[in-house]
Amino acid sequence: MHASTQTKPRVLVIDDIPTNCRILLESLKSDYHIDIATSGEQALATVIVNQPDLILLDIMMPGMDGYEVCSRLKQDVTLQNIPVIFLTAKNNKDDEARGFEWGVVDYIAKPFYIPIVKARIKSHLEQKKKHDLLVKLASIDPLTGIPNRRHFTNVFDVEWRRAKRGGTAISLMLVDVDYFKQYNDTYGHSAGDECLKKIAQGLYHSLKRPGDCAARIGGEEFAILLPETDALGAAIMADRIRMDIEKLNIPHSNSKGFDHATVSAGVATTTPSEKMDRQVLLNAADEMLYQAKERGRNQVIGREI
């Protein structure tokens, strides 16, 4: 029995000749979910919506040709790792070299020999699966099991540019464990690690939307990115998270004013303008976190910029 449509890899076929599209669709649809685009412009719109696992791309098309489509894909950080296989009737080494320079992973010659097409698609999808696993492992903080600073930076870049394009609000929350040095001094570093694990998992599981991102970005410091979230929504969520951490009831006898571990949070919100750099939002959240600590800790302070 074949996998369901939901679990099949998604392959996008881009070719201006309907016969070629039909041949590939009929040959591959039992193993893959196939999307069809008959122009470069249609292809780029389809890629953004459907995020295929692999692209079969004809070189010679009227208007935007395969090289231009490939160039556009490789310039977008959210799309550049999708493997692209060129479909070509040419047998020209210079064209092949040019394609590899653009970042294509392989060539398939026309007319199609379907067993070769299937073998190459399977091979490159397996390579992509391994690559994605390595990327995932490289993006996880080994102590807490939540995303690390590297992953957060990548997500922040993508969501910042999306907010610019869409004119939508984006909020950033920086969270710091209060008196963590004293915690380590009192209970030892092993207990400190366990404390961080519990707090990290508490933060991570507090997020309800797929687009939200929680990450450990430093020793006892965490960041939470909230796309399409205004200042009020971010403030409400930040205070809920602060209270959820309190409810973990992690003993901390050396915390001033409390007998359990607490966190402070700084929140900043903006709708980014075209010339605004995302560092502005990061700096604002950091300043709010500093104020939360100065004013006694275990609290949230936010601002809109």
C-alpha positions in Angstrom: 0.0 0.0 0.0 1.3 3.4 -0.9 1.7 6.2 1.7 -1.2 8.6 2.1 -1.1 11.9 0.3 -0.1 13.7 3.5 3.0 11.6 4.0 4.2 11.4 0.4 7.2 13.7 -0.5 6.0 16.6 -2.6 7.6 17.1 -6.0 7.0 20.2 -8.1 7.3 19.8 -11.9 8.0 23.0 -13.8 7.7 22.7 -17.6 5.8 24.8 -20.2 5.0 21.7 -22.4 1.8 20.0 -21.1 2.8 16.6 -22.5 5.9 16.5 -20.4 4.0 17.4 -17.3 1.4 14.7 -18.0 4.1 12.1 -18.5 5.8 12.9 -15.2 2.5 13.2 -13.3 1.3 9.8 -14.4 4.7 8.2 -13.8 5.3 9.7 -10.3 1.9 10.2 -8.7 1.8 6.8 -7.0 4.9 7.6 -5.0 4.8 11.4 -4.7 2.4 14.3 -4.4 2.9 16.1 -7.7 2.3 19.8 -8.2 2.5 21.3 -11.8 3.6 24.7 -12.9 3.9 25.7 -16.6 5.8 29.0 -16.2 8.5 30.4 -14.0 6.2 32.9 -12.4 3.6 30.3 -11.6 6.4 28.1 -10.2 7.7 30.7 -7.8 4.1 31.3 -6.5 3.6 27.6 -6.1 6.9 27.0 -4.2 6.1 29.6 -1.6 2.6 28.1 -0.9 3.4 24.4 -1.1 7.2 24.1 -0.1 8.0 21.1 -2.2 10.7 18.5 -1.1 12.2 18.5 -4.7 11.8 20.4 -7.9 12.0 19.2 -11.5 12.7 22.3 -13.5 12.8 22.7 -17.3 15.6 25.0 -18.5 14.1 26.3 -21.8 10.8 28.1 -21.0 9.4 31.4 -22.5 9.7 34.4 -20.3 11.4 33.4 -17.1 13.7 30.4 -18.0 14.9 27.7 -15.6 18.2 29.5 -14.8 16.2 32.6 -13.6 13.8 30.5 -11.5 16.7 28.6 -9.9 18.4 31.9 -9.2 15.3 33.3 -7.4 15.0 30.1 -5.4 18.6 30.2 -4.2 18.3 33.9 -3.1 15.5 33.0 -0.6 16.7 31.5 2.6 13.4 29.6 3.1 13.6 28.0 -0.3 17.3 27.7 -1.1 17.8 24.2 0.3 15.1 22.6 -1.9 17.0 20.3 -4.3 16.5 21.3 -8.0 16.9 18.9 -10.9 17.1 20.4 -14.4 15.1 18.9 -17.2 16.8 19.5 -20.5 16.8 18.5 -24.1 20.3 19.9 -24.4 23.4 17.9 -24.2 25.8 20.7 -23.6 28.5 20.6 -21.0 28.6 24.4 -20.7 24.9 24.4 -19.8 25.5 21.6 -17.2 28.3 23.6 -15.7 26.2 26.7 -15.5 23.4 24.8 -13.8 25.7 23.4 -11.2 27.0 26.9 -10.5 23.4 28.0 -9.8 23.1 25.1 -7.3 21.2 22.4 -9.2 21.8 18.9 -7.9 21.4 16.9 -11.1 20.3 16.8 -14.8 17.6 14.6 -16.4 17.7 14.5 -20.2 14.7 14.6 -22.5 13.0 12.4 -23.7 12.4 11.0 -20.3 13.5 7.4 -19.3 11.2 7.0 -16.4 13.3 4.4 -14.4 16.2 7.0 -14.4 13.8 9.8 -13.4 12.5 7.7 -10.5 16.0 6.6 -9.4 17.4 10.2 -9.3 14.4 11.6 -7.5 14.6 8.9 -4.9 18.4 9.4 -4.4 18.2 13.2 -4.0 15.2 12.9 -1.6 17.2 10.5 0.5 20.1 12.9 0.6 17.8 15.8 1.5 16.3 13.7 4.4 19.8 13.1 5.8 20.7 16.8 5.3 17.5 17.9 7.1 18.3 15.6 10.0 21.8 17.0 10.4 20.4 20.6 10.2 17.9 19.7 12.9 20.5 18.2 15.2 22.7 21.3 14.7 19.8 23.5 15.7 19.0 21.8 19.0 20.5 22.9 22.4 22.0 19.6 23.7 21.3 20.4 27.4 17.6 21.5 27.2 16.5 19.8 24.0 14.9 23.0 22.7 16.2 25.1 19.7 19.5 26.8 20.1 20.8 30.3 19.3 21.7 29.4 15.7 18.1 28.1 15.0 16.6 31.2 16.7 18.8 33.5 14.5 17.6 31.8 11.3 14.0 31.9 12.3 14.2 35.5 13.4 15.7 36.4 10.0 12.9 34.7 8.1 10.1 36.0 10.3 11.5 39.6 10.3 11.5 39.6 6.5 8.0 38.1 6.4 6.7 40.8 8.8 8.3 43.5 6.5 6.6 42.1 3.4 3.3 41.6 5.1 3.3 44.8 7.2 2.5 42.7 10.3 3.5 43.1 13.9 6.3 40.9 15.4 7.1 40.5 19.1 10.3 39.3 20.8 10.5 38.1 24.4 13.8 37.7 26.2 13.6 35.6 29.4 16.3 35.3 32.1 16.3 33.0 35.1 16.5 35.1 38.3 19.5 34.7 40.6 20.7 31.7 38.6 24.3 32.1 39.9 23.1 31.8 43.4 21.1 28.7 42.4 24.2 27.0 41.1 26.1 28.1 44.2 23.5 26.7 46.5 22.5 23.4 44.7 25.4 22.7 42.4 25.8 22.8 38.6 24.1 19.5 38.1 21.0 20.7 39.8 21.4 24.0 37.9 21.3 22.0 34.6 18.1 20.2 35.7 16.5 23.6 36.6 17.3 24.9 33.1 15.9 21.8 31.5 12.6 22.2 33.4 12.3 25.9 32.6 13.2 25.4 28.9 10.6 22.7 28.5 8.1 24.9 30.3 8.8 27.8 27.9 8.7 25.5 24.9 5.4 23.8 25.8 3.8 27.2 26.6 3.7 28.0 22.8 0.5 27.2 21.1 1.1 28.3 17.5 3.4 26.5 15.0 5.0 29.8 14.0 6.1 30.7 17.5 9.7 29.9 18.5 11.4 29.4 21.9 15.1 28.9 22.1 18.0 28.9 24.6 20.3 31.7 23.4 22.8 31.8 26.4 23.5 30.3 29.7 20.3 31.0 31.6 18.7 33.2 28.9 16.0 32.3 26.5 14.3 34.0 23.6 10.7 33.6 22.3 9.7 35.0 18.9 6.0 35.7 18.3 5.2 36.5 14.7 2.0 38.3 14.0 1.6 39.3 17.6 0.9 42.8 18.9 2.1 44.4 22.1 -0.9 43.4 24.1 -0.9 39.8 23.0 2.8 39.5 23.7 2.5 41.0 27.2 -0.3 38.7 28.1 1.6 35.7 26.9 4.8 36.8 28.6 3.1 37.1 32.0 1.4 33.8 31.5 4.8 32.2 30.9 6.2 33.9 33.9 3.4 32.5 36.1 3.8 29.0 34.5 7.5 29.0 35.5 6.5 29.9 39.1 4.0 27.0 39.1 6.9 24.6 38.4 7.8 25.3 42.0 11.5 24.6 41.6 13.0 25.2 45.1 15.4 28.2 45.3 16.2 29.1 48.9 18.7 31.7 47.9 16.4 33.7 45.7 15.7 37.2 47.2 12.0 37.6 48.0 11.0 34.1 46.7 11.6 30.5 47.8 11.4 29.1 44.2 12.9 29.7 40.8 11.5 32.7 38.9 12.1 34.5 35.6 12.2 38.0 34.4 11.1 38.9 30.8 11.6 41.9 28.5 9.2 42.2 25.6 9.4 44.4 22.5 7.0 44.7 19.6 7.2 46.5 16.3 5.8 46.5 12.7 9.1 46.7 10.9 9.7 49.3 8.2 11.6 48.6 5.1 14.9 50.1 6.4 14.6 48.8 10.0 17.1 46.2 11.1 16.0 43.4 13.4 18.7 44.2 15.9 16.5 47.2 16.9 13.9 44.8 18.2 16.5 42.7 20.0 18.1 45.7 21.6 14.6 46.9 22.8 13.7 43.6 24.3 17.1 43.4 26.0 16.6 46.9 27.5 13.1 45.8 28.8 14.7 42.7 30.4 17.3 44.9 32.1 14.5 47.1 33.5 12.5 44.0 34.7 15.6 42.9 36.7 16.3 46.4 38.0 12.7 46.7 39.3 12.9 43.6 41.4 12.7 40.6 39.0 9.9 38.0 38.5 8.1 40.4 36.3 7.5 41.4 32.7 8.2 44.8 31.1 7.4 45.6 27.5 7.4 48.4 25.0 6.3 49.0 21.4 8.8 50.6 19.0 
